């Protein structure tokens, strides 16, 4: 995904991309959570807090991504979108409740498909 983030950061210079892993590309609009919260380890509570200021959260259903949709300020906000990718949708469905945010599952078949889904969400 690092190459995808690089391409999108160039295509969309006015959008800030926040990553939970450091990537080998530097740009003014790519920020690493460890640099923002001054912690090289993943601090899930701080990542959760940062997500309150993001419109779209993208990830596989693991620690950092789970913490972005585990807070009511995100899950009950109709302006928030979660894009989860994985091998099967049951890996990505967070709760058996109604929520206001948009939750999209993308089967990770190709990187190009995932990129196209992300671009579609950015350009909405």
N, C-alpha and C positions, 0 to 999 in steps of 0.2 A: 503493500500500500504506500510505501514511501514515495515511489515514483508518481503515483496517482496524486498524492498530496502536493508534490512539487508542481505537476502540471496544472492542477487546479489553482494553486496559489499564484501562478503566473497568469492564468486566464482570468482570475477574479482578484485583482490586486486590492480591492476595497473590502474584501472579506477577511476576517481574522480566523485562521485555522489553529486550533489548540490541540496538541497531541499529548498523549500520556506516555509516549516513548520518544526519546530523542531520535531525530532523523539526520541523515548526512547531507542536508541541504539547508542553507540559511537564507531567510527572507524576512523582511520587516513584518509580513503578515502571517508568519508561522511562529507560534509560541509553544514552548514546552512547559507542561504543568510544573515540573521540577524547578524550572527557573522562576516561575510565577510565585510559587509557594516556598521557595528556597529549601527544597527537600529533594534529594536525588532518588529517594525511595518513593513508591507510590503511596501517597497519603489519601486514602479513599474519602475521608470526610471532607478534605479541602477540595478534591476533585468534584464531589457532590455539590459543594457550595459554588464553585466556579460554574458549574453547569446551569445554575439559575440565570446566568447572564448569556447563555447560548440559545440560539434558535433551533439548531439541528444537532442532535447527538448521534454519532455513528460508531458502531462497534459490534464485536461479537459478544455474546452474552457471557461476560466474565466480570470480574471485580469492578474495574472503573466504570464500565457501561451500566452494570446493575445499580451502582450507586447514583448514576445520573437520573435513573427513573424510579428511584426508591424514595423520592421526596415529593410531598404533596404539591409544592410550588411548581414542579415540572409536570407531574402526571395529570394534574387537574387544570393545566393551562392549555387552552385550545390553540395557542400560537406555537406550541412546542411540537417538534417532530423527532421521533426516534426511528433510526434505521438500523435494524439488527440484521446481521448476516450470519449464516451458519449452514449446517448440513440438513437440518429439518426445522420446521417452524416451531415444534414443541421445545426446541432449545432456546427460543427467543420470546415466547409469550410470558410476560411478567406476572400477570395476576389474572384471576378469574373474576374481575370486577369491571364495572364500567368506568372509563376515565375519559377526560376531555382531550387529551393530547392525541396526536396521530402516531400510531405505532405501525411501522412497515417492516415486513420480513422479506429479505432478499436471499434466495438460495444462492450460495456462492458457487456459481457454475463457472464464470470467467471474471477476470478482473475488469474487462471491458464492460460487461453487464453491470457490475457494481458501480463503476465510474459513471455510466450513463444514468443510473438511478440517482446518484448523488447530484449530478449536473441538473437533472430534472427538478430535484428538490430545491437547489440553489436558485434556479431560474423561475420557480413558481411565483 
